[in-house]
């Protein structure tokens, strides 16, 4: 049965898959806001409607193919930056000093000569 296309039609088209994809994108954006409220960049959810004309042999319009794209964009997740030493065996980091890989920690300081632990 022919139905007039309107904005409200989208929720039922394709067996509700368009609506479901949109709702999933909204949920991802909402959850990201809850997970990272201090990240003040906008989360975006978009519905793009693509209309492609189909021409007859004589060049007049026969029909229009319509498709829908649902996309969401979340701010990139970024980790702490680590200073790493590039050595022969690979990259090395100091988990006790993320800013300076060569920063010594107390467990790395050698005991002064002439002292020893009596156990």
Biopython code that builds the backbone (N, CA, C, O; Angstrom):
import numpy as np
from Bio.PDB.StructureBuilder import StructureBuilder

atoms = [
    (1, "UNK", "N", (0.846, -1.164, 0.000)),
    (1, "UNK", "CA", (0.000, 0.000, 0.000)),
    (1, "UNK", "C", (0.898, 1.236, 0.000)),
    (1, "UNK", "O", (1.864, 1.311, 0.760)),
    (2, "UNK", "N", (0.579, 2.185, -0.840)),
    (2, "UNK", "CA", (1.329, 3.437, -0.894)),
    (2, "UNK", "C", (1.006, 4.293, 0.322)),
    (2, "UNK", "O", (-0.150, 4.449, 0.717)),
    (3, "UNK", "N", (2.064, 4.839, 0.899)),
    (3, "UNK", "CA", (1.900, 5.743, 2.039)),
    (3, "UNK", "C", (2.705, 6.992, 1.769)),
    (3, "UNK", "O", (3.780, 6.923, 1.174)),
    (4, "UNK", "N", (2.201, 8.124, 2.196)),
    (4, "UNK", "CA", (2.929, 9.373, 2.042)),
    (4, "UNK", "C", (4.110, 9.363, 3.018)),
    (4, "UNK", "O", (3.953, 9.026, 4.191)),
    (5, "UNK", "N", (5.287, 9.735, 2.520)),
    (5, "UNK", "CA", (6.463, 9.803, 3.375)),
    (5, "UNK", "C", (6.421, 11.084, 4.200)),
    (5, "UNK", "O", (6.302, 12.185, 3.661)),
    (6, "UNK", "N", (6.520, 10.923, 5.496)),
    (6, "UNK", "CA", (6.603, 12.037, 6.435)),
    (6, "UNK", "C", (7.639, 11.660, 7.493)),
    (6, "UNK", "O", (8.049, 10.504, 7.588)),
    (7, "UNK", "N", (8.049, 12.631, 8.272)),
    (7, "UNK", "CA", (9.033, 12.368, 9.323)),
    (7, "UNK", "C", (8.567, 11.247, 10.243)),
    (7, "UNK", "O", (9.362, 10.390, 10.629)),
    (8, "UNK", "N", (7.311, 11.246, 10.590)),
    (8, "UNK", "CA", (6.772, 10.216, 11.481)),
    (8, "UNK", "C", (6.833, 8.821, 10.857)),
    (8, "UNK", "O", (6.804, 7.823, 11.577)),
    (9, "UNK", "N", (6.917, 8.740, 9.529)),
    (9, "UNK", "CA", (6.961, 7.445, 8.841)),
    (9, "UNK", "C", (8.232, 6.672, 9.156)),
    (9, "UNK", "O", (8.237, 5.441, 9.131)),
    (10, "UNK", "N", (9.314, 7.394, 9.454)),
    (10, "UNK", "CA", (10.623, 6.759, 9.622)),
    (10, "UNK", "C", (10.607, 5.706, 10.728)),
    (10, "UNK", "O", (11.288, 4.687, 10.618)),
    (11, "UNK", "N", (9.838, 5.941, 11.791)),
    (11, "UNK", "CA", (9.867, 5.016, 12.927)),
    (11, "UNK", "C", (9.360, 3.625, 12.568)),
    (11, "UNK", "O", (9.749, 2.648, 13.208)),
    (12, "UNK", "N", (8.510, 3.517, 11.569)),
    (12, "UNK", "CA", (7.957, 2.215, 11.190)),
    (12, "UNK", "C", (8.636, 1.613, 9.968)),
    (12, "UNK", "O", (8.471, 0.424, 9.694)),
    (13, "UNK", "N", (9.393, 2.411, 9.233)),
    (13, "UNK", "CA", (10.010, 1.914, 7.992)),
    (13, "UNK", "C", (11.084, 0.871, 8.298)),
    (13, "UNK", "O", (11.689, 0.889, 9.370)),
    (14, "UNK", "N", (11.312, -0.019, 7.366)),
    (14, "UNK", "CA", (12.333, -1.063, 7.466)),
    (14, "UNK", "C", (12.135, -1.899, 8.732)),
    (14, "UNK", "O", (13.098, -2.301, 9.385)),
    (15, "UNK", "N", (10.891, -2.146, 9.058)),
    (15, "UNK", "CA", (10.590, -2.970, 10.227)),
    (15, "UNK", "C", (11.049, -2.350, 11.540)),
    (15, "UNK", "O", (11.321, -3.069, 12.501)),
    (16, "UNK", "N", (11.138, -1.020, 11.593)),
    (16, "UNK", "CA", (11.574, -0.333, 12.809)),
    (16, "UNK", "C", (13.080, -0.272, 12.993)),
    (16, "UNK", "O", (13.560, 0.225, 14.011)),
    (17, "UNK", "N", (13.840, -0.780, 12.005)),
    (17, "UNK", "CA", (15.305, -0.816, 12.138)),
    (17, "UNK", "C", (15.933, 0.575, 12.159)),
    (17, "UNK", "O", (16.925, 0.794, 12.855)),
    (18, "UNK", "N", (15.371, 1.507, 11.411)),
    (18, "UNK", "CA", (15.909, 2.877, 11.385)),
    (18, "UNK", "C", (15.732, 3.507, 12.766)),
    (18, "UNK", "O", (16.662, 4.105, 13.307)),
    (19, "UNK", "N", (14.544, 3.370, 13.323)),
    (19, "UNK", "CA", (14.278, 3.896, 14.671)),
    (19, "UNK", "C", (15.211, 3.255, 15.687)),
    (19, "UNK", "O", (15.767, 3.948, 16.539)),
    (20, "UNK", "N", (15.388, 1.943, 15.608)),
    (20, "UNK", "CA", (16.247, 1.231, 16.556)),
    (20, "UNK", "C", (17.700, 1.688, 16.441)),
    (20, "UNK", "O", (18.375, 1.874, 17.453)),
    (21, "UNK", "N", (18.178, 1.868, 15.221)),
    (21, "UNK", "CA", (19.564, 2.341, 15.026)),
    (21, "UNK", "C", (19.731, 3.742, 15.614)),
    (21, "UNK", "O", (20.752, 4.044, 16.232)),
    (22, "UNK", "N", (18.731, 4.589, 15.419)),
    (22, "UNK", "CA", (18.780, 5.941, 15.977)),
    (22, "UNK", "C", (18.767, 5.896, 17.505)),
    (22, "UNK", "O", (19.534, 6.607, 18.155)),
    (23, "UNK", "N", (17.905, 5.068, 18.072)),
    (23, "UNK", "CA", (17.830, 4.957, 19.533)),
    (23, "UNK", "C", (19.128, 4.400, 20.119)),
    (23, "UNK", "O", (19.553, 4.828, 21.193)),
    (24, "UNK", "N", (19.754, 3.462, 19.432)),
    (24, "UNK", "CA", (21.047, 2.939, 19.905)),
    (24, "UNK", "C", (22.117, 4.031, 19.888)),
    (24, "UNK", "O", (22.913, 4.134, 20.821)),
    (25, "UNK", "N", (22.138, 4.836, 18.841)),
    (25, "UNK", "CA", (23.105, 5.939, 18.761)),
    (25, "UNK", "C", (22.854, 6.944, 19.886)),
    (25, "UNK", "O", (23.800, 7.456, 20.484)),
    (26, "UNK", "N", (21.595, 7.223, 20.170)),
    (26, "UNK", "CA", (21.263, 8.131, 21.271)),
    (26, "UNK", "C", (21.711, 7.555, 22.611)),
    (26, "UNK", "O", (22.235, 8.281, 23.456)),
    (27, "UNK", "N", (21.507, 6.252, 22.805)),
    (27, "UNK", "CA", (21.933, 5.610, 24.055)),
    (27, "UNK", "C", (23.449, 5.683, 24.222)),
    (27, "UNK", "O", (23.943, 5.942, 25.319)),
    (28, "UNK", "N", (24.193, 5.453, 23.121)),
    (28, "UNK", "CA", (25.661, 5.543, 23.202)),
    (28, "UNK", "C", (26.089, 6.953, 23.610)),
    (28, "UNK", "O", (26.981, 7.120, 24.441)),
    (29, "UNK", "N", (25.455, 7.955, 23.028)),
    (29, "UNK", "CA", (25.799, 9.338, 23.362)),
    (29, "UNK", "C", (25.430, 9.654, 24.807)),
    (29, "UNK", "O", (26.201, 10.294, 25.522)),
    (30, "UNK", "N", (24.272, 9.212, 25.229)),
    (30, "UNK", "CA", (23.842, 9.450, 26.616)),
    (30, "UNK", "C", (24.781, 8.759, 27.602)),
    (30, "UNK", "O", (25.199, 9.364, 28.589)),
    (31, "UNK", "N", (25.114, 7.497, 27.339)),
    (31, "UNK", "CA", (26.013, 6.764, 28.236)),
    (31, "UNK", "C", (27.393, 7.401, 28.285)),
    (31, "UNK", "O", (28.031, 7.423, 29.337)),
    (32, "UNK", "N", (27.858, 7.919, 27.156)),
    (32, "UNK", "CA", (29.150, 8.588, 27.149)),
    (32, "UNK", "C", (29.103, 9.858, 27.992)),
    (32, "UNK", "O", (30.067, 10.176, 28.687)),
    (33, "UNK", "N", (27.995, 10.582, 27.934)),
    (33, "UNK", "CA", (27.843, 11.775, 28.788)),
    (33, "UNK", "C", (27.879, 11.386, 30.260)),
    (33, "UNK", "O", (28.503, 12.072, 31.069)),
    (34, "UNK", "N", (27.216, 10.294, 30.608)),
    (34, "UNK", "CA", (27.205, 9.833, 32.002)),
    (34, "UNK", "C", (28.579, 9.332, 32.425)),
    (34, "UNK", "O", (29.001, 9.550, 33.560)),
    (35, "UNK", "N", (29.278, 8.661, 31.510)),
    (35, "UNK", "CA", (30.591, 8.095, 31.813)),
    (35, "UNK", "C", (31.661, 9.178, 31.931)),
    (35, "UNK", "O", (32.565, 9.070, 32.760)),
    (36, "UNK", "N", (31.560, 10.228, 31.099)),
    (36, "UNK", "CA", (32.589, 11.268, 31.074)),
    (36, "UNK", "C", (31.960, 12.661, 31.136)),
    (36, "UNK", "O", (32.059, 13.422, 30.173)),
    (37, "UNK", "N", (31.314, 13.007, 32.255)),
    (37, "UNK", "CA", (30.643, 14.310, 32.327)),
    (37, "UNK", "C", (31.610, 15.491, 32.276)),
    (37, "UNK", "O", (31.199, 16.595, 31.918)),
    (38, "UNK", "N", (32.867, 15.294, 32.619)),
    (38, "UNK", "CA", (33.838, 16.397, 32.585)),
    (38, "UNK", "C", (34.327, 16.687, 31.166)),
    (38, "UNK", "O", (34.939, 17.728, 30.929)),
    (39, "UNK", "N", (34.069, 15.788, 30.228)),
    (39, "UNK", "CA", (34.415, 16.038, 28.826)),
    (39, "UNK", "C", (33.300, 16.877, 28.239)),
    (39, "UNK", "O", (32.215, 16.374, 27.951)),
    (40, "UNK", "N", (33.576, 18.171, 28.062)),
    (40, "UNK", "CA", (32.508, 19.097, 27.694)),
    (40, "UNK", "C", (32.261, 19.216, 26.193)),
    (40, "UNK", "O", (31.468, 20.055, 25.767)),
    (41, "UNK", "N", (32.917, 18.401, 25.397)),
    (41, "UNK", "CA", (32.648, 18.427, 23.955)),
    (41, "UNK", "C", (31.314, 17.748, 23.667)),
    (41, "UNK", "O", (30.933, 16.784, 24.330)),
    (42, "UNK", "N", (30.620, 18.267, 22.676)),
    (42, "UNK", "CA", (29.294, 17.749, 22.333)),
    (42, "UNK", "C", (29.376, 16.344, 21.745)),
    (42, "UNK", "O", (30.301, 16.010, 21.005)),
    (43, "UNK", "N", (28.407, 15.556, 22.090)),
    (43, "UNK", "CA", (28.194, 14.267, 21.440)),
    (43, "UNK", "C", (27.117, 14.534, 20.396)),
    (43, "UNK", "O", (26.137, 15.221, 20.682)),
    (44, "UNK", "N", (27.283, 14.009, 19.209)),
    (44, "UNK", "CA", (26.301, 14.281, 18.163)),
    (44, "UNK", "C", (25.693, 12.984, 17.647)),
    (44, "UNK", "O", (26.370, 11.962, 17.530)),
    (45, "UNK", "N", (24.427, 13.050, 17.347)),
    (45, "UNK", "CA", (23.701, 11.949, 16.720)),
    (45, "UNK", "C", (23.022, 12.546, 15.501)),
    (45, "UNK", "O", (22.325, 13.557, 15.591)),
    (46, "UNK", "N", (23.233, 11.911, 14.374)),
    (46, "UNK", "CA", (22.670, 12.459, 13.153)),
    (46, "UNK", "C", (21.879, 11.441, 12.357)),
    (46, "UNK", "O", (22.190, 10.250, 12.331)),
    (47, "UNK", "N", (20.862, 11.945, 11.721)),
    (47, "UNK", "CA", (20.076, 11.156, 10.783)),
    (47, "UNK", "C", (20.175, 11.868, 9.444)),
    (47, "UNK", "O", (19.699, 12.993, 9.289)),
    (48, "UNK", "N", (20.790, 11.211, 8.488)),
    (48, "UNK", "CA", (20.919, 11.771, 7.149)),
    (48, "UNK", "C", (19.965, 11.016, 6.229)),
    (48, "UNK", "O", (19.944, 9.785, 6.203)),
    (49, "UNK", "N", (19.192, 11.765, 5.491)),
    (49, "UNK", "CA", (18.278, 11.166, 4.521)),
    (49, "UNK", "C", (18.863, 11.428, 3.139)),
    (49, "UNK", "O", (19.027, 12.576, 2.726)),
    (50, "UNK", "N", (19.174, 10.349, 2.435)),
    (50, "UNK", "CA", (19.786, 10.419, 1.110)),
    (50, "UNK", "C", (18.708, 10.201, 0.052)),
    (50, "UNK", "O", (18.001, 9.193, 0.070)),
    (51, "UNK", "N", (18.592, 11.152, -0.862)),
    (51, "UNK", "CA", (17.625, 11.036, -1.949)),
    (51, "UNK", "C", (18.382, 10.969, -3.269)),
    (51, "UNK", "O", (19.128, 11.887, -3.611)),
    (52, "UNK", "N", (18.187, 9.872, -4.014)),
    (52, "UNK", "CA", (18.867, 9.677, -5.292)),
    (52, "UNK", "C", (17.811, 9.587, -6.396)),
    (52, "UNK", "O", (16.999, 8.662, -6.404)),
    (53, "UNK", "N", (17.822, 10.547, -7.328)),
    (53, "UNK", "CA", (16.818, 10.497, -8.395)),
    (53, "UNK", "C", (17.101, 9.356, -9.378)),
    (53, "UNK", "O", (18.252, 9.060, -9.698)),
    (54, "UNK", "N", (16.038, 8.734, -9.838)),
    (54, "UNK", "CA", (16.111, 7.699, -10.867)),
    (54, "UNK", "C", (15.392, 8.270, -12.097)),
    (54, "UNK", "O", (14.200, 8.577, -12.062)),
    (55, "UNK", "N", (16.155, 8.398, -13.172)),
    (55, "UNK", "CA", (15.605, 9.022, -14.387)),
    (55, "UNK", "C", (15.065, 7.968, -15.343)),
    (55, "UNK", "O", (15.549, 6.837, -15.396)),
    (56, "UNK", "N", (14.058, 8.369, -16.087)),
    (56, "UNK", "CA", (13.537, 7.539, -17.173)),
    (56, "UNK", "C", (14.467, 7.687, -18.377)),
    (56, "UNK", "O", (15.405, 8.484, -18.351)),
    (57, "UNK", "N", (14.207, 6.936, -19.404)),
    (57, "UNK", "CA", (14.992, 7.004, -20.641)),
    (57, "UNK", "C", (14.985, 8.416, -21.233)),
    (57, "UNK", "O", (15.975, 8.854, -21.819)),
    (58, "UNK", "N", (13.865, 9.120, -21.076)),
    (58, "UNK", "CA", (13.754, 10.453, -21.675)),
    (58, "UNK", "C", (14.334, 11.552, -20.768)),
    (58, "UNK", "O", (14.287, 12.734, -21.110)),
    (59, "UNK", "N", (14.875, 11.156, -19.623)),
    (59, "UNK", "CA", (15.506, 12.128, -18.741)),
    (59, "UNK", "C", (14.594, 12.718, -17.687)),
    (59, "UNK", "O", (15.044, 13.519, -16.868)),
    (60, "UNK", "N", (13.330, 12.347, -17.683)),
    (60, "UNK", "CA", (12.429, 12.855, -16.646)),
    (60, "UNK", "C", (12.521, 11.962, -15.407)),
    (60, "UNK", "O", (13.027, 10.841, -15.467)),
    (61, "UNK", "N", (12.034, 12.471, -14.310)),
    (61, "UNK", "CA", (12.122, 11.744, -13.047)),
    (61, "UNK", "C", (11.149, 10.571, -13.035)),
    (61, "UNK", "O", (9.957, 10.731, -13.295)),
    (62, "UNK", "N", (11.677, 9.396, -12.730)),
    (62, "UNK", "CA", (10.851, 8.202, -12.593)),
    (62, "UNK", "C", (10.492, 7.990, -11.127)),
    (62, "UNK", "O", (9.322, 7.843, -10.774)),
    (63, "UNK", "N", (11.519, 7.977, -10.283)),
    (63, "UNK", "CA", (11.304, 7.762, -8.851)),
    (63, "UNK", "C", (12.518, 8.297, -8.098)),
    (63, "UNK", "O", (13.476, 8.789, -8.695)),
    (64, "UNK", "N", (12.453, 8.191, -6.807)),
    (64, "UNK", "CA", (13.570, 8.625, -5.964)),
    (64, "UNK", "C", (13.882, 7.500, -4.988)),
    (64, "UNK", "O", (13.000, 7.032, -4.267)),
    (65, "UNK", "N", (15.139, 7.067, -4.966)),
    (65, "UNK", "CA", (15.564, 6.082, -3.977)),
    (65, "UNK", "C", (15.963, 6.835, -2.719)),
    (65, "UNK", "O", (16.760, 7.771, -2.770)),
    (66, "UNK", "N", (15.410, 6.423, -1.598)),
    (66, "UNK", "CA", (15.666, 7.092, -0.326)),
    (66, "UNK", "C", (16.298, 6.085, 0.624)),
    (66, "UNK", "O", (15.796, 4.977, 0.811)),
    (67, "UNK", "N", (17.419, 6.502, 1.222)),
    (67, "UNK", "CA", (18.067, 5.671, 2.239)),
    (67, "UNK", "C", (18.398, 6.555, 3.429)),
    (67, "UNK", "O", (18.385, 7.782, 3.334)),
    (68, "UNK", "N", (18.691, 5.922, 4.534)),
    (68, "UNK", "CA", (18.909, 6.636, 5.785)),
    (68, "UNK", "C", (20.247, 6.219, 6.388)),
    (68, "UNK", "O", (20.575, 5.034, 6.435)),
    (69, "UNK", "N", (21.009, 7.197, 6.846)),
    (69, "UNK", "CA", (22.255, 6.943, 7.560)),
    (69, "UNK", "C", (22.104, 7.497, 8.967)),
    (69, "UNK", "O", (21.732, 8.655, 9.153)),
    (70, "UNK", "N", (22.394, 6.670, 9.942)),
    (70, "UNK", "CA", (22.376, 7.112, 11.330)),
    (70, "UNK", "C", (23.815, 7.033, 11.817)),
    (70, "UNK", "O", (24.458, 5.986, 11.734)),
    (71, "UNK", "N", (24.309, 8.152, 12.326)),
    (71, "UNK", "CA", (25.685, 8.167, 12.801)),
    (71, "UNK", "C", (25.749, 8.884, 14.139)),
    (71, "UNK", "O", (24.967, 9.790, 14.427)),
    (72, "UNK", "N", (26.719, 8.443, 14.953)),
    (72, "UNK", "CA", (26.961, 9.153, 16.200)),
    (72, "UNK", "C", (28.446, 9.458, 16.280)),
    (72, "UNK", "O", (29.280, 8.709, 15.771)),
    (73, "UNK", "N", (28.759, 10.564, 16.925)),
    (73, "UNK", "CA", (30.147, 10.988, 17.070)),
    (73, "UNK", "C", (30.360, 11.357, 18.523)),
    (73, "UNK", "O", (29.690, 12.225, 19.083)),
    (74, "UNK", "N", (31.324, 10.659, 19.111)),
    (74, "UNK", "CA", (31.667, 10.890, 20.505)),
    (74, "UNK", "C", (33.081, 11.454, 20.564)),
    (74, "UNK", "O", (33.909, 11.141, 19.709)),
    (75, "UNK", "N", (33.363, 12.281, 21.563)),
    (75, "UNK", "CA", (34.738, 12.785, 21.683)),
    (75, "UNK", "C", (35.712, 11.628, 21.831)),
    (75, "UNK", "O", (35.395, 10.610, 22.447)),
    (76, "UNK", "N", (36.889, 11.791, 21.267)),
    (76, "UNK", "CA", (37.903, 10.737, 21.355)),
    (76, "UNK", "C", (38.277, 10.497, 22.811)),
    (76, "UNK", "O", (38.318, 11.426, 23.618)),
    (77, "UNK", "N", (38.544, 9.257, 23.128)),
    (77, "UNK", "CA", (39.025, 8.908, 24.468)),
    (77, "UNK", "C", (40.536, 8.999, 24.448)),
    (77, "UNK", "O", (41.198, 8.469, 23.556)),
    (78, "UNK", "N", (41.068, 9.680, 25.447)),
    (78, "UNK", "CA", (42.511, 9.864, 25.510)),
    (78, "UNK", "C", (43.029, 9.327, 26.831)),
    (78, "UNK", "O", (42.393, 9.473, 27.874)),
    (79, "UNK", "N", (44.186, 8.709, 26.766)),
    (79, "UNK", "CA", (44.811, 8.173, 27.972)),
    (79, "UNK", "C", (45.845, 9.158, 28.493)),
    (79, "UNK", "O", (46.093, 10.199, 27.885)),
    (80, "UNK", "N", (46.439, 8.817, 29.617)),
    (80, "UNK", "CA", (47.568, 9.558, 30.146)),
    (80, "UNK", "C", (48.732, 9.385, 29.176)),
    (80, "UNK", "O", (48.898, 8.317, 28.586)),
    (81, "UNK", "N", (49.526, 10.420, 29.013)),
    (81, "UNK", "CA", (50.711, 10.339, 28.165)),
    (81, "UNK", "C", (51.870, 9.795, 28.994)),
    (81, "UNK", "O", (52.099, 10.241, 30.118)),
    (82, "UNK", "N", (52.586, 8.849, 28.446)),
    (82, "UNK", "CA", (53.726, 8.240, 29.123)),
    (82, "UNK", "C", (55.014, 8.624, 28.420)),
    (82, "UNK", "O", (55.080, 8.626, 27.191)),
    (83, "UNK", "N", (56.029, 8.946, 29.192)),
    (83, "UNK", "CA", (57.382, 9.104, 28.680)),
    (83, "UNK", "C", (57.957, 7.694, 28.571)),
    (83, "UNK", "O", (57.933, 6.941, 29.544)),
    (84, "UNK", "N", (58.471, 7.331, 27.403)),
    (84, "UNK", "CA", (59.020, 5.981, 27.212)),
    (84, "UNK", "C", (60.428, 6.065, 26.666)),
    (84, "UNK", "O", (60.763, 6.959, 25.889)),
    (85, "UNK", "N", (61.238, 5.125, 27.086)),
    (85, "UNK", "CA", (62.614, 5.025, 26.601)),
    (85, "UNK", "C", (62.641, 4.038, 25.444)),
    (85, "UNK", "O", (62.125, 2.925, 25.550)),
    (86, "UNK", "N", (63.243, 4.453, 24.348)),
    (86, "UNK", "CA", (63.403, 3.570, 23.194)),
    (86, "UNK", "C", (64.738, 2.864, 23.344)),
    (86, "UNK", "O", (65.793, 3.460, 23.129)),
    (87, "UNK", "N", (64.689, 1.617, 23.707)),
    (87, "UNK", "CA", (65.891, 0.809, 23.930)),
    (87, "UNK", "C", (65.942, -0.289, 22.881)),
    (87, "UNK", "O", (64.992, -0.496, 22.126)),
    (88, "UNK", "N", (67.055, -0.980, 22.850)),
    (88, "UNK", "CA", (67.253, -2.054, 21.877)),
    (88, "UNK", "C", (66.148, -3.107, 21.947)),
    (88, "UNK", "O", (65.735, -3.636, 20.915)),
    (89, "UNK", "N", (65.672, -3.412, 23.137)),
    (89, "UNK", "CA", (64.664, -4.459, 23.304)),
    (89, "UNK", "C", (63.229, -3.979, 23.154)),
    (89, "UNK", "O", (62.303, -4.779, 23.290)),
    (90, "UNK", "N", (63.018, -2.689, 22.876)),
    (90, "UNK", "CA", (61.659, -2.179, 22.704)),
    (90, "UNK", "C", (61.451, -0.883, 23.463)),
    (90, "UNK", "O", (62.415, -0.201, 23.811)),
    (91, "UNK", "N", (60.202, -0.542, 23.718)),
    (91, "UNK", "CA", (59.857, 0.663, 24.460)),
    (91, "UNK", "C", (59.632, 0.295, 25.926)),
    (91, "UNK", "O", (59.031, -0.732, 26.239)),
    (92, "UNK", "N", (60.133, 1.163, 26.822)),
    (92, "UNK", "CA", (60.008, 0.910, 28.247)),
    (92, "UNK", "C", (59.433, 2.142, 28.932)),
    (92, "UNK", "O", (59.768, 3.272, 28.578)),
    (93, "UNK", "N", (58.562, 1.918, 29.919)),
    (93, "UNK", "CA", (57.980, 3.027, 30.671)),
    (93, "UNK", "C", (58.120, 2.754, 32.155)),
    (93, "UNK", "O", (58.288, 1.613, 32.585)),
    (94, "UNK", "N", (58.045, 3.829, 32.928)),
    (94, "UNK", "CA", (58.144, 3.746, 34.378)),
    (94, "UNK", "C", (56.758, 4.032, 34.938)),
    (94, "UNK", "O", (56.308, 5.178, 34.915)),
    (95, "UNK", "N", (56.073, 3.005, 35.440)),
    (95, "UNK", "CA", (54.712, 3.207, 35.922)),
    (95, "UNK", "C", (54.648, 4.053, 37.199)),
    (95, "UNK", "O", (53.570, 4.500, 37.593)),
    (96, "UNK", "N", (55.798, 4.272, 37.845)),
    (96, "UNK", "CA", (55.843, 5.123, 39.039)),
    (96, "UNK", "C", (56.082, 6.595, 38.666)),
    (96, "UNK", "O", (55.862, 7.487, 39.485)),
    (97, "UNK", "N", (56.526, 6.841, 37.446)),
    (97, "UNK", "CA", (56.786, 8.206, 36.986)),
    (97, "UNK", "C", (56.427, 8.292, 35.507)),
    (97, "UNK", "O", (57.274, 8.081, 34.639)),
    (98, "UNK", "N", (55.186, 8.599, 35.235)),
    (98, "UNK", "CA", (54.703, 8.625, 33.851)),
    (98, "UNK", "C", (55.340, 9.735, 33.020)),
    (98, "UNK", "O", (55.457, 9.616, 31.801)),
    (99, "UNK", "N", (55.759, 10.837, 33.701)),
    (99, "UNK", "CA", (56.313, 11.987, 32.993)),
    (99, "UNK", "C", (57.781, 11.835, 32.620)),
    (99, "UNK", "O", (58.239, 12.444, 31.653)),
    (100, "UNK", "N", (58.522, 11.034, 33.372)),
    (100, "UNK", "CA", (59.967, 10.903, 33.132)),
    (100, "UNK", "C", (60.384, 9.458, 33.338)),
    (100, "UNK", "O", (60.478, 8.969, 34.464)),
    (101, "UNK", "N", (60.630, 8.794, 32.231)),
    (101, "UNK", "CA", (60.945, 7.372, 32.269)),
    (101, "UNK", "C", (62.207, 7.077, 33.077)),
    (101, "UNK", "O", (62.319, 6.001, 33.666)),
    (102, "UNK", "N", (63.149, 8.001, 33.116)),
    (102, "UNK", "CA", (64.409, 7.751, 33.803)),
    (102, "UNK", "C", (64.391, 8.191, 35.272)),
    (102, "UNK", "O", (65.419, 8.124, 35.946)),
    (103, "UNK", "N", (63.257, 8.632, 35.767)),
    (103, "UNK", "CA", (63.126, 9.033, 37.164)),
    (103, "UNK", "C", (63.281, 7.802, 38.048)),
    (103, "UNK", "O", (62.521, 6.841, 37.924)),
    (104, "UNK", "N", (64.255, 7.834, 38.930)),
    (104, "UNK", "CA", (64.468, 6.713, 39.840)),
    (104, "UNK", "C", (63.416, 6.739, 40.944)),
    (104, "UNK", "O", (62.975, 7.806, 41.370)),
    (105, "UNK", "N", (63.029, 5.575, 41.394)),
    (105, "UNK", "CA", (62.109, 5.462, 42.516)),
    (105, "UNK", "C", (62.879, 4.892, 43.702)),
    (105, "UNK", "O", (63.971, 4.350, 43.534)),
    (106, "UNK", "N", (62.318, 5.011, 44.885)),
    (106, "UNK", "CA", (63.027, 4.595, 46.103)),
    (106, "UNK", "C", (63.508, 3.150, 46.044)),
    (106, "UNK", "O", (64.577, 2.837, 46.568)),
    (107, "UNK", "N", (62.752, 2.281, 45.427)),
    (107, "UNK", "CA", (63.167, 0.881, 45.356)),
    (107, "UNK", "C", (64.352, 0.669, 44.414)),
    (107, "UNK", "O", (64.945, -0.410, 44.401)),
    (108, "UNK", "N", (64.699, 1.687, 43.628)),
    (108, "UNK", "CA", (65.824, 1.560, 42.696)),
    (108, "UNK", "C", (67.104, 2.203, 43.239)),
    (108, "UNK", "O", (68.166, 2.039, 42.638)),
    (109, "UNK", "N", (67.033, 2.924, 44.349)),
    (109, "UNK", "CA", (68.209, 3.599, 44.889)),
    (109, "UNK", "C", (69.100, 2.556, 45.557)),
    (109, "UNK", "O", (68.648, 1.822, 46.436)),
    (110, "UNK", "N", (70.366, 2.489, 45.143)),
    (110, "UNK", "CA", (71.260, 1.490, 45.745)),
    (110, "UNK", "C", (71.593, 1.872, 47.187)),
    (110, "UNK", "O", (71.614, 3.049, 47.549)),
    (111, "UNK", "N", (71.853, 0.842, 47.999)),
    (111, "UNK", "CA", (72.253, 1.099, 49.387)),
    (111, "UNK", "C", (73.653, 1.705, 49.389)),
    (111, "UNK", "O", (74.497, 1.327, 48.577)),
    (112, "UNK", "N", (73.901, 2.648, 50.306)),
    (112, "UNK", "CA", (75.257, 3.204, 50.397)),
    (112, "UNK", "C", (76.252, 2.107, 50.744)),
    (112, "UNK", "O", (75.919, 1.153, 51.448)),
    (113, "UNK", "N", (77.469, 2.247, 50.247)),
    (113, "UNK", "CA", (78.518, 1.254, 50.490)),
    (113, "UNK", "C", (78.837, 1.192, 51.987)),
    (113, "UNK", "O", (78.812, 2.209, 52.681)),
    (114, "UNK", "N", (79.128, 0.023, 52.457)),
    (114, "UNK", "CA", (79.477, -0.169, 53.859)),
    (114, "UNK", "C", (78.287, -0.376, 54.751)),
    (114, "UNK", "O", (78.461, -0.549, 55.958)),
    (115, "UNK", "N", (77.084, -0.368, 54.218)),
    (115, "UNK", "CA", (75.899, -0.651, 55.050)),
    (115, "UNK", "C", (75.283, -1.931, 54.566)),
    (115, "UNK", "O", (75.402, -2.298, 53.397)),
    (116, "UNK", "N", (74.635, -2.594, 55.461)),
    (116, "UNK", "CA", (73.919, -3.816, 55.064)),
    (116, "UNK", "C", (72.792, -4.038, 56.063)),
    (116, "UNK", "O", (72.819, -3.577, 57.204)),
    (117, "UNK", "N", (71.834, -4.745, 55.586)),
    (117, "UNK", "CA", (70.695, -5.070, 56.434)),
    (117, "UNK", "C", (71.016, -6.291, 57.270)),
    (117, "UNK", "O", (71.505, -7.299, 56.759)),
    (118, "UNK", "N", (70.747, -6.197, 58.519)),
    (118, "UNK", "CA", (70.921, -7.351, 59.386)),
    (118, "UNK", "C", (69.560, -7.967, 59.572)),
    (118, "UNK", "O", (68.616, -7.293, 59.986)),
    (119, "UNK", "N", (69.454, -9.208, 59.277)),
    (119, "UNK", "CA", (68.151, -9.810, 59.292)),
    (119, "UNK", "C", (67.912, -10.763, 60.318)),
    (119, "UNK", "O", (66.818, -11.323, 60.397)),
]
sb = StructureBuilder()
sb.init_structure("model")
sb.init_model(0)
sb.init_chain("A")
sb.init_seg("    ")
for serial, (resi, resn, name, xyz) in enumerate(atoms, 1):
    if name == "N":
        sb.init_residue(resn, " ", resi, " ")
    sb.init_atom(name, np.array(xyz, "f"), 0.0, 1.0, " ", f" {name:<3s}", serial, name[0])
structure = sb.get_structure()
